[in-house]
Amino acid sequence: MNKPITVDYGPEEAAMRAYLQDGERRAYALGNRGPIRFTDNGAVHPDILEAYWRCGFYVFEGVLGQAELADIEADIQDILDRLPAEKGSAVDAKGRPALGSGMKAPSLFWAKPLSDPFGGTALAGGRHPVKMFEPQAASDAPKEVVYLILGSLQFSEAALRVYGHPELLAVAAAVNGEDFVPFNEALFIKEPGRGASVAWHRDGLTHWDSPDWDEGSHGFNFMGQLYGCTPANGVWVVPGSHKLRRVDIPAMVAAAGSERLPDAVPIICKPGDVAMTNRQAVHGSFANTSQDWRVTLNFGFHRRRSVLGVLGGGLHNAATVYDADRIKERARVIGYAIDSRKRRFPAETSYRHAPHADETYRWDADAKAGMRDYNLLDLSI
Ligand SMILES: O=C(O)CCC(=O)C(=O)O
């Protein structure tokens, strides 16, 4: 999917190149990457958990194999093919009903090539306070591109199967407890020479002032990489910032003199690696002026106690108090994901989700139909 491109960071290019190189060196020095490892007792290896809690992110290497990556790539090609011909169009470039058209739940997010759609705006609760530098896109670039797709598991069974990956779910249990619950799922698409930036921010809306707030209160996101990610197109994280109840992003940027935060490091992945990023960590990504695509399968999990009885943040859907029924309804997707994965990879030992011990979830035609607009039930805290 690569093609030569000619855009760069303009007046910021030299400084940006130096920053990317330096960030890469600092990222590899952190000691927070490697395959998913378990102890003899089957627990996620404590070294992994130590490094995750120390840094606020971890890179699991080699999680998704060739066959699985090929499935994902086929689905992504299909999704890209079915996008509206342009923003607002109900049909794709071939005149078919476009992906996302007529849906109730938010699905497609558009941005001008290389722009920063959220930075410095009041969108998403104003949590992206500083606009990133917006490089000039090529003159033949489209007016707007899709850079984010929400509710992504309804559009890709391969992504659903990744969601049911037994080792990733074991990590979710080790971090958030065996009764962990879903957050949301998304695809971040960073086209070469076009992909938008995501301004520095941290996620989480509901628990910053809770008396029992801690470094894990707002959960984490897995970020599965189809083509890998580089310092130029990947997410950057300020290590350790997930442990801070308060941060002042405008002051951080002002002190740095640009959005190149000196302590931030890039998440660097090969195809098939899956990063795990604490939502409370300060993170963001730059406009993709590189030659490389990034397609991230993003899916998050929370602690049940962070969600049960909590008034949702109202960002991903209508704010309501999340009760046990709502959580159970949303968590059915974990059951479907495990079952759909079992059908595709029968030799693998499936994950057993503790809250589903007495339930059976079958990935069949009814289940598929029931996924439409499923993200109206996202657990947004
Ligand atoms: O993938 C990206 O560029 C941004 C991801 C992000 O901000 C998130 O997962 O919260």
The ligand as a MOL file (V3000), in Angstrom:
LIG
                    3D

  0  0  0     0  0            999 V3000
M  V30 BEGIN CTAB
M  V30 COUNTS 10 9 0 0 0
M  V30 BEGIN ATOM
M  V30 1 O -3.4190 6.2820 16.9950 0
M  V30 2 C -3.3170 7.4790 17.2110 0
M  V30 3 O -2.7010 8.2470 16.4730 0
M  V30 4 C -3.9340 8.0880 18.4560 0
M  V30 5 C -4.4290 7.0750 19.4290 0
M  V30 6 C -5.0620 7.6810 20.6210 0
M  V30 7 O -5.0270 8.8530 20.8440 0
M  V30 8 C -5.7340 6.8370 21.5800 0
M  V30 9 O -5.7830 5.6170 21.4250 0
M  V30 10 O -6.2600 7.3970 22.5650 0
M  V30 END ATOM
M  V30 BEGIN BOND
M  V30 1 2 1 2
M  V30 2 1 2 3
M  V30 3 1 2 4
M  V30 4 1 4 5
M  V30 5 1 5 6
M  V30 6 2 6 7
M  V30 7 1 6 8
M  V30 8 2 8 9
M  V30 9 1 8 10
M  V30 END BOND
M  V30 END CTAB
M  END
